[in-house]
Every structure is written in C-alpha cells, then in structure tokens.
Amino acid sequence: MQIFSDADRLTLLNLGQKSNPWESTAAKRQCVVCETTFAGSEVNIHPAARGQHRLGCPRCQSQPRLWVRVGNPLLDAEIWEDWESAIDFAQSKADSVRALPLWAAILAGSNIPRRHGLQVSSDLTCGSGW
C-alpha cells in the first residue's frame, strides 16, 4: 500500500469528494452504510486505472458519495423519524389531492419546519436560512 503525505492525501480526498470538501486530513466524516466515523487520514486510498485513485471507507470500502460530515442532521434518528412520518402523511394527502406536489404536502402538513425553527408561509416558501 502506498503511503501519502498529508498534503497529497488532502488533495486526493478533495478530488474524490468535490461536493463536500475536506479542510484537513483530521476532518471527520461518517459513512452512511456502516455508520463508522473516521478522519481523512484513515481513508483507504487504492491505485486505479490511468494514474487515478479510488477512495474507500476504512471499514466497508464505500465510496465518498456515501460519506457525510459528522453531525449531519439527517443521521439523527429523531429527525429521520419526523421525515418518515411526514412522508407517510404527504403520501396520504397526495393520494387524495393529486395536483399537490409531494414536497408541498410534506411542508404543508408537517410540523418538521416549525419544530426546527423554520417558518412556512402560505405560498409554501421557507424562511430562516433555507
């Protein structure tokens, strides 16, 4: 296995995960597949074709698109349960009102935005940083 300097490792991490840049090799991510929390210094880096490299979770080898920043609210069980109940509610509303988009039913019938400090106006736009 090839050993990379911190600078080279950081460059490879950022090339592999452009939508979620790494600040340093000490920065943490959580794998949504195996729920492992790891630092950039722990990411497995394997050579691939044409001089490229493949990044993998240290535990399950999942790809960077399946890693999120530690503290991502969608990994919180309580918030996830809120979204599941809102989706179930929205599906029942969408079945009765076919013209209403699913996301509108979620926001209109759910207490999730209000529970997390967001205001939903009558035209279904959100405030407070959305």
Secondary structure, DSSP 8 states (H G I E B T S, - for coil): -----HHHHHHHHHHH-TTS--S-TT-EEEETTT--EEEGGG-EEEE-GGG-EEEE-TTT---GGGEEETT-GGG-HHHHHHHHHHHHHHHHHHHH-TTS-HHHHHHHH-SHHHHTT--B-TT--B-S--
